[in-house]
Amino acid sequence: MPDSLPPDTAAPNLERLRGFIADFTRLVERHGDDEPAVLDAGRALLAGLIAVDDWLPDAYAQPDPVHYRQYLLHCDPYERFSVVSFVWGPGQRTPIHDHTVWGLVGILRGAERSQRYDLQSQGGPPIASPPEILKAGSVEAVSPRIGDVHAISNALADRPSISIHIYGGNIGAVRRSVFDPLTGQRKPFISGYANSALPNLWDRSQPIPHAA
């Protein structure tokens, strides 16, 4: 379980997020075309980031009363990867959807229910695998190679959950699909982001808290 620090007790430790972004940039520079290597090493990097909950700015941890929120934290300048915080209010969920790029999902706060699906080649309802409860500190991978279709929901009925997602592209601009749970019919969508401004991760004018 990660060390828990309520987000309003201290200034966010942006140095931790800056370090993660630098490490992930070096990873994609070395292994960008080797998805298994990126997912393997990236899983360890993401697990390290979410192991301590002291770095996510509060503005990018706010739930919406109706819909889950997807906040962009960073996008690589060549759009090789993006870092996103997903915030789920109680009872909120995604439709069944794909990604079309590799992705890593790490649970920072709370817990999420992950339901994977297989699409039928001749159409018909997507076939569900047994659901999995992802608790704080756990990391899950997705991609067209290993399984790309799932639905996610908040596993907690009384409080928000937050997950940090890393994708092999600018996920808010990627053309993807949602799938009808009864017919499997595909509907294209582009998700965009909930925030209209980026967090300023690079302002070093304020004292930087020491990493634990």
N, C-alpha and C positions, 0 to 999 in steps of 0.2 A: 504494500500500500504506500502511496506517496505521502510525504509530509504535507499536512494540511495547514494552510495559512489563509484565513479569511481575507478577501481582496481589499478590504478597507482598513486593514491594520498597518499597512506599510506601503510606501511607494513601490511600484512594480520594478522588479529587478530586470531591466531591459538588457543588461549585459548578458544575462543567460540566453535570452532570445537572439541577441546579436551573434553570440558565439555559435548557437545552433545553426543560424542561417549561413554563417561563414563555413562551418563544417559541412553542411549539406551542399553548398556550392562547390566545395572541393570534391565532394563525392560524385556529383553529376559531371564535373569536369573530367574525372578519372574514369568513370564507369557509365557514362550517360547512355550508351547503347547496349549495356548489359543489364537488362531488367532484373534478373535474379540477384546480381551483385548489389544493385541499388536497393532492392527491397530488403536484402539481408542486412547490409550495413545501415541502411536507413531506419530499419526497425530498432536497432540498438541506439541510434542517435535520438529517435523520437522517444523511446523509453526513458532515456536520460533526461530529456526536456521535461516530460510530464511527471518525473519522479519527485519533483519539488514544485509546489504550487505557490510561487511568489512572483511571477513574472508577467502574467497576462493583465494588460491594462483593463480597468473596470469598464471602460466604455465599450470594450469588445467582449464583455461577458454578460451583457444585458439581455434577458429574455423578452419576447414579445407576447402579449396576452393571447394571441390567436395563432401565430405561425412560428415555426422554428426560424432562427436567424443564422446567416452564413456571413461571417465577417472576414474580409481579406486582411491578413497581417503582413504579408510580403509576397511579391511576385518577382521572380528572377528576371533581370532585364532582357534576357533572350527567351523568356516564357518557358524555360525548361522545367520549372517546378513552381508551385505556389504553396503558401502556408495559410491555413484558414482555421478560424475557430467557429465551431457550430455550437449554438446555444439552444437547448431544448427545454421549453416549459413543460409542466406536468401534462401528460397525455398527448404531447405533440409527436408527430411521426412524419416520415417521408412516404411518398408513394413508392411502388416498386420502380427502380431506375437502374441505369447503367452509368458508366463513367467514360469508357472508350480509351482511357489512359490508366497507368498504374496509380495506385493510391495506398496510403498508410493512414490508419485511424487509431489515434491514441486517446484513451479516456483520462481527462484531467480531473474532473469532478463528477461525482454521482455515479450513474451506471446507465448503460444503454442495452437495448434488446436488438440484436442483429439477426435478420432473417434472410438467408440466401435463397436464390431461386435459379432453376434451370428453365430455359425457354424451349418450347417444343418446336421442332423444325416445321411441322405441318400446321402450326397455330394451336390455339386452345390455351387454357389457363396455365400460367407459369407453375412449375412444380416446386413446391417449397421443401427445403431441407429443415431439419430440426433447428429451432431457434437457439441462439446462444446469448447468454447474459455477459456483457463485457463490463467489468468493474474497473474502478480507478487504477491506473497503472498498466492496464493491458493494452496491447497493440494488435490490430488486425490488418491484413493486406488484401487488396483487391486488384484485379487487372483482367483484361480480356484473356490472358494466358491461363490464369489460375482460377478464374471465376469473377465475373464483373457485374452481376445483377443481384441487387439486394434491396432491402428496406430496413430503415433504422427508426427506432422510437425510444423515447425516454422510458427507462425501466422503473423510474421512481414516480409515485403518484402525488408526492407532497412537496417536491422542490425541483429546481432546474438541474439539468446535467449539462456538462460541457465536454466536448471532444475537440482535439486538435488534428486536423487532416493535412497531409502533404500529398500533392498530386503531381503527376508528370506532365504538367502543362498549366496554363492559366485557366483553372477549372471554371471560373465564372464566365468565360468566353467560349468554352468548348460546346459544340452542338452535340447534345446527348438525347436520350429517350426515356420516357416513362412508359409503363406497360399496364394495360388494363388487367386487374386480377382475375376477371372472369373469362376474358377472350384472348388475352395476351396481345391485344392490338397495341402497336407501337405509336407513340405520339412524341414528336420532337420537341425539345425545349433547350433554352440556354438560361442558366440559373442566375447569372449576375451576382451581385453582392448586396448585403444589407447596409453597409457603410458607404457613404459618399466621399469620405476622406480617409486617408491612410494614417495609422498611428505613426508618430515621429519617433522612430527607433534610434535615430542617429544623433539626436541632441545630447551632447556630452557636457553641457554647461552646468548640469545639476550633479551633486555628489552621487556616485554610483554605489549602491549597497554591495557589501561583500557577499559573494556567492557562498552558500552553505557547503 
